[in-house]
Amino acid sequence: MNEVDQRFRFSLFRPKGRLADTIQALWSASLDGQSAGSMTRWLQADGCSGVLFNLGPPLRLDGKQYEAGMIILPVSKVARSITLPSKAQLAGFRFLPGVSTGFFGTLPRNTNDSIEPQRNHQLQLLCQQLQELRGQQSRIIAMYKWLQRSLSAVDSPPQSFTQAINFMQYAKDIGLLSNKVALSQRQLERHFQQLMGMTPKQWQRTLRVKMTLKALKNQPTVDLAELALSQGFSDQAHMTRECKSIAKITPKQYLVLVLSA
């Protein structure tokens, strides 16, 4: 582990029970101030959206500076760079596919998109609460309790959409997707565009890259050609192109990071 990694602290909590149907994870992170250097990382593309609370000095997303406060993270189709300054403090949570539209009242497509005013006010109050807390666990607990209260009235995605998402988690071929749910292909396309701002095929590409990087992290000695076929790519070159396009990193470059950690 290098010096920069040693300065970075990250806590992740995956909820169970009722929140597990809407929230992927809650998290908190910090970069200590023992040196003046910043750190740049990639936010993985997963086809979902979330909320980031910047509780410290200004940070940068894709080169754009954001002051302390709440930042809406729109549905991610490709990885985004985040640059954390010394003494960075941040926290946030990430939705499951299709949930954010019911939460925000609209589908956020950019960080500066407007959301339902009452929800915006509630999130700003939560941000103020998090700024007053110290310690990553206390921030995660505060967000967890807030979400338990706030998600009770959120409209859930249609069951047919959820069924399609679950099917696509495991299927390498989505050609028969419309036969697995009570929707036509055209209806499925409309649901995905309304709830995620992308087609089912686009989300499958994003999911496939995410699962490929996860497999590499769990088994870094795997043969890349075999990995490509097991993940549904036509060959290793296809896997490399997709990872580079969506995750902004090739499998070989990712392995270097995994093995050096």
N, C-alpha and C positions, 0 to 999 in steps of 0.2 A: 504494500500500500504506500503510495507516495505522500509527500508532505501535504499537498492540497487535500487529498482524501481524508487525512487524519484530522484536518480542521473542520471537516463537514460532518454534521450530525443530522441524522434522518430517522424519524420514527413513523411507522405505518401501522394502521389498524384496519382490519377488514371486519365489518360488523356482521353479526349473526342476528337471527330473529327477524323482526319486521323490517328493520332498516336494510337488511341484506337483499330485499327485493328492489331497492331503489338506489343504493349507494355502493359503489365499488370499494372505496376506501376513504379513510380520513388520514391526514398526515400532518407532520410538523417538521421543520428543518431549520438549521442555523449554520452559519459559517463564522467561526470565532475570529477575533480581531488581533491575534498574535502577530500577524504580518499584514502588510498593506495590500497583498495581492487579491485579485478577484478570481472567481472560478466560473467557467462556462460549462454547461451540461445541456443535454437534449431531453426535452419532454416527449416521451414516446407517443406516437400516433396510435389511437385506439378507437377512433370513430365516435368518441363520447365527449362531453363537455364537463366543466366544473367551475369551481370558484377558488381563487387564490387570494389570500390576505397578505399583503406586504406590510409587515409590522416593524420594519427597520428602514435603513437608508434606501435611496432609489435603486431599482434593479432594471435590467434590460430584457425585453422579450423580442426576439428577432431583430435586435439592434435598436428598438425603440425604448426610450426611458419611461419608467412608471414610478411615480412617487408613492409614498406610504398610503395604504388604503386598500379597498376591495378591487379586484380585477376579475372580470368575467372571462373565463377561458372557453372560447367557442368550440364547436365540434371539430376535432382534429382529424384531418385527412392525411397530413404529413407531420413529421417531427418538427418541433419548434425549439430554437435555442433559447436558453435562459442564462443570463450572466449575473451572478450574485456578487455583491461587493463585500468587503471585509465587514464583519459585524451584522451580516444579513440575518433577519429573523422573519420567517414566513410560515404559513399554515394553509390548509385548504381541504377540500373534499371533492370527490369525483363521482359523477352519476353513472349509472348503468345506461346502456343504449336506449334512447327514446324518452328518458325520464325528464330531461331538462326542459322540454317544451311545456309540460304541465307545471313545473316549478317556477319558471321565469314568466310564463304567460305568453311566450313567443320563443322561436328558435334562435338563439344567439349565433350570429355568423362572424362577428368581429368583436374585439375586446371593448370597443366603444359603443356597441349597440345598446339602445335603451331597453330596459325591462319594466315589468309591471311596477308602478311607483311604490306601492305598499311593500312589495318584496324587496325592492331596492333599499327602502328605509330600514327594514328588518335586518338586512345583511350589513348595513352600515353600523347598526347598533352592535351586532355580533362582532364586527371588526374592532370597535372600540373596546369591547369586553376582552377580546384576545390580546390587545395591546397592553392591557393592565395585568395580564397573567405572566408568570415566569415558569418556565419548564414545559417541555414538549407534551408530557402526559396530561398536564392540567389543561392545555389548549385543546388536545384531542377530546378530553372529557367534556369540555364546554361546547365544542361543536357537536358532539354526539347528542348531548341533552337538547341542544337547540334544534337539531334535525328531527329528533323524536317528536318534538312539539310541532314543528313547521311542516313536516311532510304528511301529516295526518289528513290534510285537506287537498293534497295534490292529486290531480287526475293521473291515473296510471295509463300506460300505453295500452292500446287494444290487445286483447288476448291473442288474436291471430298474429299480431306483430311480434309479441313475446314468443309465441311458438316458432315463428320463422327465425328469430334470433337464436333460440336454443338449438334449432336444427342446424343452423349454419356454424355453430360452435364446433361441431364434430364432422359435418359433411364436407368432403373434398369437392364434390360436384353439386352445385345448386340448381342444376337444370330441372330437377324434379321438385323444386321447392314449392311451387304452386299446388302440387298434388298432396303435399304434406299438411297444408293449412287450408282453411276455408276461404281462400281468396284467389282471384285470378292474378296472373302476372302483372297486369296493368294496375290492379288494386294494390298489390305489394309495392310496386314502384312508387305509387302515390303516397303510401304510408311512410316509406323510407325517406322520401323527399320532404314530407311534412315534419317528421320527427327527428331526422338526422341530417337532412340536407344533402343526401347522396343516394345513389342507387344501391340495391342489394349487392351487385357485382363490385362496386367500389368498396363497400364495407367488407366484403369477403377478402379483397386484396389487402386491406389494412389489417384485418384479423390474421391473415396468413403470415404476414411479415412479423406481427407481434408474437405469434406462436413459434415462429422460426427462431427468433432471438431468445425466447424463453428456453427452447430446446437446446440451443447452443450454450446458454448459461448453465443449464443443468448437466449437460454432457459435452464439455468442450473438446473431447477427443473424437467426437463422431466424424465419420467420413462425410464431407460436404456434399458429394454427389448423391450419396444415399439419403442424406437429410433432405435434399431438394425434392427427391421423389416421394419421400414419406410425407412431406408437407403439401404435396399437390402441385409442385412446379413441374414444368416439362423437362427441365434439366438444371444443372448448377448455374449456368449462365443466366437463365431466366430468374432464378432465385437471387442472384447477385444484382441484377438490374432492378428488381422489385424492392429489395432492401435499400439500395442506394436511392431510389426514387422516393420511397415512403419514409424510411427510417433515417435517411441521410448518412448511412454508414453501410459498408459492405460486410458480409459475414466474416471475412478474414480480418477486417479492421475491428469488428466487434470482439472477435476472439482475443485479439491483442489486449483489449481493455479488460476482458474477463480474466485472462491469465496473469495480468499485472496487478490485479486488485488484491 
